[in-house]
Amino acid sequence: MAQQPNIELRISDLPRPVAGTGPQRRWRPSRPGELTGTGVPWGGPFGTPAPDAGYALKLAAGRDLALAEHEHRADAEALVAAVAAARASRVGRAPVKADVDAAIVILGYDAPSEFGAARAAAIGAAAHHHPERIRHVLAGIPLDVFDASVDELRERVAAGESLVEI
């Protein structure tokens, strides 16, 4: 907007340059619990972190699972999501549909079986009250099972191999 002729501007009314921010200071971890090494801890008690591992819960929700008697859907979905996230973390990526498909085959949720009763007893109330039960099941899965394709896992199950020890 142009200057109105009836209003006189003084020097104090004119725009003034604004002082910019100072140079950024180097950040240093100083609080307890901040990582100070070269990367994120990996393996052992830290597990194998993966980006967006919680997405496996969304992928597992609503999937067709052959539940055993007295097995709760929430427990089964939590276990499937945990196995899918563990499988994805082996290659350093977020879980995808193929990981959930593989987890369903690994855990025997693709068809009713005798394994269902043992699985139900092992993971009872794991979703809300006993998450250590899911970690126990994950520890019973050999690493080569995580690396196998879904078709290879189905072949191994068809040959009578148990892919998880509970």
C-alpha positions as CSV (number, residue, x, y, z in Angstrom):
1,M,0.0,0.0,0.0
2,A,1.3,3.4,-0.9
3,Q,2.0,6.1,1.7
4,Q,-1.0,8.4,2.4
5,P,-0.2,12.0,1.7
6,N,-1.7,13.3,5.0
7,I,0.5,11.1,7.2
8,E,4.1,12.0,7.8
9,L,6.6,9.2,8.6
10,R,9.4,9.8,11.1
11,I,12.6,7.8,10.9
12,S,11.5,5.7,13.9
13,D,8.4,4.5,11.9
14,L,10.5,3.0,9.1
15,P,11.2,-0.7,9.0
16,R,14.4,-1.7,10.8
17,P,16.7,-4.6,10.0
18,V,16.0,-7.6,12.3
19,A,18.9,-9.2,14.1
20,G,19.4,-12.8,12.8
21,T,19.9,-15.8,15.0
22,G,23.4,-16.6,16.1
23,P,25.3,-19.5,14.7
24,Q,24.2,-23.0,15.7
25,R,26.0,-24.6,18.6
26,R,27.2,-28.2,18.3
27,W,24.8,-30.6,20.0
28,R,26.3,-33.0,22.5
29,P,24.5,-35.8,24.3
30,S,24.4,-34.8,28.0
31,R,21.3,-36.4,29.4
32,P,21.2,-39.9,30.9
33,G,20.1,-42.5,28.5
34,E,21.3,-40.7,25.3
35,L,23.3,-42.8,23.0
36,T,26.9,-41.6,22.7
37,G,28.4,-44.3,20.5
38,T,28.5,-44.5,16.7
39,G,25.1,-46.1,16.3
40,V,22.1,-47.8,17.9
41,P,22.8,-50.8,20.1
42,W,22.0,-54.0,18.2
43,G,21.6,-57.7,19.3
44,G,21.6,-59.4,22.6
45,P,19.3,-57.8,25.2
46,F,18.7,-54.8,22.8
47,G,17.1,-57.0,20.1
48,T,17.3,-56.1,16.5
49,P,15.7,-52.7,15.9
50,A,13.8,-52.0,12.7
51,P,12.1,-48.9,11.4
52,D,8.3,-48.8,12.1
53,A,8.1,-52.3,13.6
54,G,4.7,-51.3,15.0
55,Y,3.3,-51.4,11.5
56,A,3.3,-55.2,11.8
57,L,0.4,-54.9,14.2
58,K,-1.6,-53.1,11.6
59,L,-0.7,-55.6,8.9
60,A,-1.6,-58.5,11.3
61,A,-4.9,-57.0,12.4
62,G,-7.9,-58.7,10.7
63,R,-5.9,-61.5,9.0
64,D,-7.5,-64.9,8.8
65,L,-5.9,-66.9,11.6
66,A,-6.6,-70.5,12.5
67,L,-6.9,-70.1,16.3
68,A,-6.8,-73.0,18.7
69,E,-9.4,-73.5,21.4
70,H,-8.9,-71.0,24.3
71,E,-6.6,-68.9,22.1
72,H,-7.4,-65.2,22.0
73,R,-7.1,-63.2,18.8
74,A,-5.2,-60.3,20.5
75,D,-2.5,-62.7,21.6
76,A,-2.3,-64.3,18.2
77,E,-2.0,-60.9,16.4
78,A,0.6,-59.7,18.8
79,L,2.7,-62.9,18.3
80,V,2.3,-62.7,14.5
81,A,3.3,-59.0,14.5
82,A,6.4,-59.7,16.7
83,V,7.6,-62.5,14.4
84,A,7.0,-60.3,11.3
85,A,8.9,-57.4,12.9
86,A,11.7,-59.7,13.9
87,R,11.9,-61.1,10.3
88,A,11.9,-57.6,8.8
89,S,14.6,-56.4,11.2
90,R,17.0,-59.1,10.0
91,V,17.3,-57.1,6.8
92,G,16.9,-53.7,8.4
93,R,13.5,-52.6,7.0
94,A,10.0,-52.1,8.1
95,P,7.6,-55.1,8.1
96,V,5.6,-55.8,4.9
97,K,2.8,-58.2,4.0
98,A,5.2,-61.0,3.1
99,D,6.6,-60.9,6.6
100,V,3.2,-61.3,8.1
101,D,2.4,-64.1,5.7
102,A,5.7,-65.8,6.7
103,A,4.9,-65.3,10.5
104,I,1.5,-66.9,10.0
105,V,3.1,-70.0,8.4
106,I,5.9,-70.1,11.0
107,L,3.5,-70.1,13.9
108,G,1.0,-72.5,12.3
109,Y,-1.9,-70.0,12.0
110,D,-2.5,-70.9,8.3
111,A,-4.3,-74.1,9.1
112,P,-5.6,-75.9,12.3
113,S,-3.0,-78.2,13.7
114,E,-2.0,-80.1,16.8
115,F,0.6,-77.4,17.5
116,G,-2.2,-74.9,18.2
117,A,-2.9,-76.2,21.7
118,A,0.8,-75.9,22.7
119,R,1.0,-72.4,21.1
120,A,-2.2,-71.3,22.9
121,A,-0.8,-72.4,26.3
122,A,2.6,-70.7,25.6
123,I,1.2,-67.3,24.7
124,G,-1.9,-67.0,26.9
125,A,-2.5,-63.3,27.9
126,A,0.7,-62.3,26.1
127,A,-0.8,-59.3,24.3
128,H,-1.7,-57.4,27.5
129,H,-0.2,-58.9,30.5
130,H,2.8,-61.2,29.7
131,P,4.9,-59.8,26.8
132,E,7.8,-61.9,27.9
133,R,5.9,-65.0,26.6
134,I,6.2,-63.5,23.1
135,R,9.9,-63.0,23.5
136,H,10.2,-66.6,24.7
137,V,8.5,-67.8,21.5
138,L,10.7,-65.6,19.4
139,A,13.8,-67.1,21.0
140,G,12.5,-70.6,19.9
141,I,12.6,-69.7,16.2
142,P,15.9,-70.5,14.5
143,L,17.5,-67.7,12.5
144,D,17.4,-69.7,9.2
145,V,13.6,-69.7,9.5
146,F,13.5,-65.9,9.6
147,D,15.5,-65.8,6.4
148,A,13.4,-68.3,4.4
149,S,10.8,-67.3,1.8
150,V,7.1,-68.0,2.4
151,D,7.0,-70.8,-0.2
152,E,10.1,-72.4,1.4
153,L,8.5,-72.2,4.8
154,R,5.3,-73.9,3.5
155,E,7.4,-76.7,1.9
156,R,9.2,-77.2,5.2
157,V,6.0,-77.4,7.1
158,A,4.5,-79.8,4.5
159,A,7.6,-82.0,5.0
160,G,6.7,-82.2,8.7
161,E,9.3,-79.8,10.1
162,S,8.5,-77.8,13.2
163,L,9.6,-74.2,12.6
164,V,9.3,-73.0,16.2
165,E,10.0,-74.6,19.6
166,I,7.8,-73.7,22.4
